[in-house]
Amino acid sequence: MDFMEEKFKMVLHYIIYKCGFKNTVGRTVLHKLLYFSDFNHYELYNESITNESYRKMERGPVPIHFEEAISQLVDEGKVRLGKRKLPCGKTMNRYFAVEAPEIELNQDELDVIDQVIKYLSHMNGKQIGEYALADEPVKRTDEEEIVEYDLVQTRESKEKSKVYVKII
């Protein structure tokens, strides 16, 4: 399973384009939206959208190529970085699409990503981090280890009816 760098950047740009304007969507939320897009698609179709690897961290899964991809999107002028001061004193990294992304995704991929955005993008970083840590593949992975895609098979049917999104 080879990482698809351009496709990952396309999905990241698409997610930013669709929900980057929301006050809750910063780096942490983007990490989790990417994770659920890839893992939900894998659960449904037995293949990831981007073949990205996600490392389990304290606040949930983090895509290992995120920093490189976001830097490239900023350098290419497709996305711009913003900052937002949070009430707790921390600074949130915000990303805004400068232009619409060029989409070369099939309908199944778009449907999964759109469902993930619809059901999860309203959460703030803390909420979506806790939500992701409760996902069975993440729960079964040791901290700082790569979350294996095949672990989606450990999700129970009651979870699938939540937002691990079964699209029919």
N, C-alpha and C positions, 0 to 999 in steps of 0.2 A: 504494500500500500504506500505509494509515493505521494508525498505532500504536493498539492497543486497550488503553488504560490499565487498565480494570477487569479485563479478561481477564488481563493481565500480573500484576496484583496477586493475582488468584485462583490463577494458576499458581505464583507465588512463595509464597503462603500454603500451597498444597497441598504443595509441595516441602519447606517448613519443617516442616509437619505430619508428613510421611512420614519425614523423616530428620534433622531439626534436633537430635534427641537424641544423634546420633553425635558423638563427640569431634572428629572430623575436619571436621565441617561448620561452616564459618564463611563469611564474606563471599566469599572467593575461590572456594570450592567452590560456593556458591550461584550465583555468576556463570556458572561453567562448566556447571552442571546446566541452567540456563536456556538458555544458548547451545546445548548439544547437544539439548535438547528442541525448540527452534525449528528448528534446522538439520536435524536428523534427520527431523522431520515434513515439512519442506520437500522433503527428498530423496525421501521416500516418496510424498507427496501433492501436491507442487508448490505448497504453501502453508505459511506459517509459522503457528504457533499464535497468537502475539501481535502479529506484525509489529514487534517490537522491533528497534532497531538496535544492533549490537554493535561497539564500537570496539576495534581491536587495540591492546593495551598490552603492556608488557614481560612480564607474567605471563599473557598470553592475552586472549581477548575479554572485554569488560566491557559489560553492558547500560547504555545511556546513561540510562535512567529508573530505575535501581535505587535510588538514594538517596531519590528522591522517593517511590517506591512503598513502600519499607521504612518510611520515616517515617510515611506514612499508615497503614500496617498497625499500627504501634506506637501512633499517636495514636488509632486506632479501637479499641484494646484487643484486637486479634486476635493480635498477636505481641508478645513482650517481648524486650528486648535483654539479653544477658548478656555478661560478659567472662571470658576465660580467659587466665591467664599461661602463656606457652609457655616451654619450657626455654631457648630462645635469647634470652629477655628481652623478646620482643615480646608484645603483647596481641592476642588473637584476639577479634573480634566474633562472638558466638554469638547465634542467634535461636531462640526457642522459641514454638511455637504455644500460645496461651492457650485457643483453642477450635478445633473442627474447621472447616475451610473449607466454604463453600457452593460446591458443584461444579456448574458449568454448562459442562462439556466433553463432547465426543462420545467414543465409545469409542476411536476411532483416536488421538485426542489423549491420552487417559489411558494407553493402551497404550504410546505412545512415551515419555511422561514416566516411567511406571513402569519401563520398560526402562532408561532413562538412570539413574534412581535406583539400580536394582538393580546395574548394572554399574560405576557410577562413584562413588557416594557414599561408598565405603570409602576413597577416596584422600584424602590431605591436600592442602593448598593448593599445595604445591610440585609434587607428583606430577600433580595434575589440570591444573595450569598447563602443565607440560611436555607432557602428553598433548594438551591443546588446541592448543598451539603447533605440534604435529606434524600437526594436521588440515589437509588440503589448502586449504580456503577461507581459513584463517588464514595459512598459509604464503604464500599468493599475495597477501596484503594487506600494504601498508606500515604500519609502526608509526604509531599514532594515527589511522589511516584506518578508515572503516566497512567491515566485512566484508560483501561482497555475497552474498545468498542463492544466486544463480545459480552461484556457485563450487562448490556441492556437486556439481555435475556433473563436477568435476575429481577427485573421490574415486575411487580405483581399487577394483576389486572386492575385492581382498585386504583393503583397509581396511574395506569394508562388512561383511566377515565378522567383523571385530573388534567394536568397540562402536559403531561409527557406525550400528549396530543396524538391520538389515533385519528388520522384523517381517512375518511372513507368516501 
